[in-house]
Amino acid sequence: MNKTVKLSVIIIVVALLYMTVVLTACQGSTATQTGTISDITKGYFAGVEGASSVTINLDDYVNANGTSVTYSAQSDNVDIATVSVDGATLTVSLQGAEGNTFITVFVYSNGKKSFSLSFGLTAKVYERVACIGDSLTYGHSWHNQSYPVYLQEILGDAVEVKNFGVNGSAVTNRNETNYRLKYDTLKEYADSLTFQPDIVVVMLGSNDGYNWTGSAPTFEQEYTKLLNSYLESGVEQIVMLTSPPTLKNNAFNIPDEVLSGQICPRQRAIAIQFGLPLVDVRAAFEALDSFDSLYRTGDGVHFSVEGAQFVAQLVADKLIKL
């Protein structure tokens, strides 16, 4: 994803999956290395609020051969990680900074330095991705099968994806007196700002098609206002999604001709106006021989598991290129 990584929850990636042994020519020492530290964390370990640690049993990597073995350790960059040794337990703790460090463990046999074990660590951070939108984002009645769920699975542990979708929400108030789901008036909108995302993925507009006559006069103005509110909050990137097509005779009476002829063209134009990357979900659906299976049976608007996974992959492919 974003090559300039800035986020708040820290992870450590094992950069070198092997140990480098430095012999010290100590006559009479009988401790030997028994293996390589190749699976310290199985790839990642994560912590919250800028702190994270992992413990390693050093005896698993040293054969004492009946002698008394002790250990000490050091980090060459304590801004990245500090180390401590208690008996045979090595603890490596991140300090919240981003960068590289080299950890060296010294092995003493009968009080004499026998050899050292060394490995490199790279401290990185999560990217936060906020997905905002209507029920196509929330997941309608199937929140645990929403496209953000599958997006998290695709992107993995280096990214935190959070779903701020709201069923029934729209860009505008649709000129309806009793409509209370204009997105930037909702708690989820405020929560998405509090989340302090680096990237915001926006898929809003389908519900504005219910009463396009009422939505049309303010659609572009309100969409622009919403995007600016995220940019002004410090969001590094916004990715826009066009509204997907709806099936004929869908259960929610959203006219597809309004989406195709009015809403999607405006979404594309706004993306160009702001210079934002666009995921043309509609075009991707229409490029398939048939996209009926991407919707829940008898629904025609909301995604099936296959549909949610399809959209998640479209978004992931775009984010990975940023």
Stockholm file with secondary structure:
# STOCKHOLM 1.0

chainA/1-322         MNKTVKLSVIIIVVALLYMTVVLTACQGSTATQTGTISDITKGYFAGVEGASSVTINLDDYVNANGTSVTYSAQSDNVDIATVSVDGATLTVSLQGAEGNTFITVFVYSNGKKSFSLSFGLTAKVYERVACIGDSLTYGHSWHNQSYPVYLQEILGDAVEVKNFGVNGSAVTNRNETNYRLKYDTLKEYADSLTFQPDIVVVMLGSNDGYNWTGSAPTFEQEYTKLLNSYLESGVEQIVMLTSPPTLKNNAFNIPDEVLSGQICPRQRAIAIQFGLPLVDVRAAFEALDSFDSLYRTGDGVHFSVEGAQFVAQLVADKLIKL
#=GR chainA/1-322 SS CCSSCCCSSEEEEESCCSCEEEECCCTTCCCEECCCCCCSSTTEEECSTTCEEEEEEGGGGEECTTSCEEEEEEESCTTTEEEEEETTEEEEEECSCCEEEEEEEEEEETTEEEEEEEEEEEEEECEEEEEEESHHHHTTTCGGGSHHHHHHHHHGGGEEEEEEECTTCBSSCTTCTTCCCBGGGSHHHHHHHHTCCSEEEEECCGGGGTTHHHHTTTHHHHHHHHHHHHHHTTCSEEEEECCCCCCTTCTTCCCHHHIIIIIHHHHHHHHHHHTCCEECHHHHHHTSSCCGGGBCTTTSSSBCHHHHHHHHHHHHHHHHHC
#=GC SS_cons         CCSSCCCSSEEEEESCCSCEEEECCCTTCCCEECCCCCCSSTTEEECSTTCEEEEEEGGGGEECTTSCEEEEEEESCTTTEEEEEETTEEEEEECSCCEEEEEEEEEEETTEEEEEEEEEEEEEECEEEEEEESHHHHTTTCGGGSHHHHHHHHHGGGEEEEEEECTTCBSSCTTCTTCCCBGGGSHHHHHHHHTCCSEEEEECCGGGGTTHHHHTTTHHHHHHHHHHHHHHTTCSEEEEECCCCCCTTCTTCCCHHHIIIIIHHHHHHHHHHHTCCEECHHHHHHTSSCCGGGBCTTTSSSBCHHHHHHHHHHHHHHHHHC
//
